[in-house]
Amino acid sequence: LTIKPGQIKFVYTYVTPRSTTAEGTYSVQVNADSEKISHQLTVKDCFDYELKSLTSSRNICPGDVTEFTYEIKNTGEFTDSYSLSVEGPYSSKVSLSESQLSLNPGQSKTVKTTVQTYSEDSGKKEFSLLVDPNLGRTIKSVTSEVNLEICYDFKVTTEKDLVTMCERTEETIPITIQNTGSSDNTFNLEVTGPAWANLENNIISVPANSEKTINLLLAPDYGVKGNFQVNFVAKPEQGLIESLNTFNINVNQCHDVSLLITKDSDIICNSLQNTYEIKVKNII
């Protein structure tokens, strides 16, 4: 560059970062003979955006449906469109409220994911929401967690499963249902076996973390004798697990009598009477 004495001439330096240039501060130095001039240049992402989860985790029961909400904000200087998708171990149970959206600079929008859990699922499940901009080059993601609690677990306990009793007597067997889950539940109860075995209630509601007791009533009539099985089943209205218990009932013949007649046939004349001896014995 040649300039005359007193002459002024302007020199321009043009900087054009590539689309692949990382954000940051860069130094540009111009050398004019022994003079050096440095310029600091800041390269920013003009297509930047924010992605945040408004609900990062939820505790629900297996089989329930839940939602997660996210916010996407265009913090860049140009309008951009975004493709949304879900990935991760639990992504097959997740559906998006929308898969495409467009935002002007400074504009934000919320999107939702709906999670349909299965009754047999348990423990912690994760999935991620991915946002891929059309003009921008940064793909962002956020992870959400579903914690499937043990909501519908329960236990059935009995005082005894083996009973020996007499005919024409009654026996009561308490059956305790303990709801160990985190949600209230109702149980349908039934017994199969001889007709003289019945429950005092066929349905019972048990609050969470509590227990209730119902009775199995046994009342065999005269002439009943032998070994019998009574099957008890508790079916919860919420949850898949059922409880089965078998009671073994031994009914003894505790009442019996024998008759002994001294004469089982005779000849008697008209207008006469006779007396016969009959022996009755309790043989039990």
Helices and strands as residue ranges (DSSP letters): E 24-32, E 35-43, E 49-53, E 57-60, E 65-74, E 80-87, G 91-93, E 94-96, E 100-103, E 108-116, E 123-133, E 140-148, E 154-158, E 162-166, E 171-179, E 185-192, E 197-199, E 203-206, E 210-218, E 226-236, E 243-252, E 257-261, E 278-282
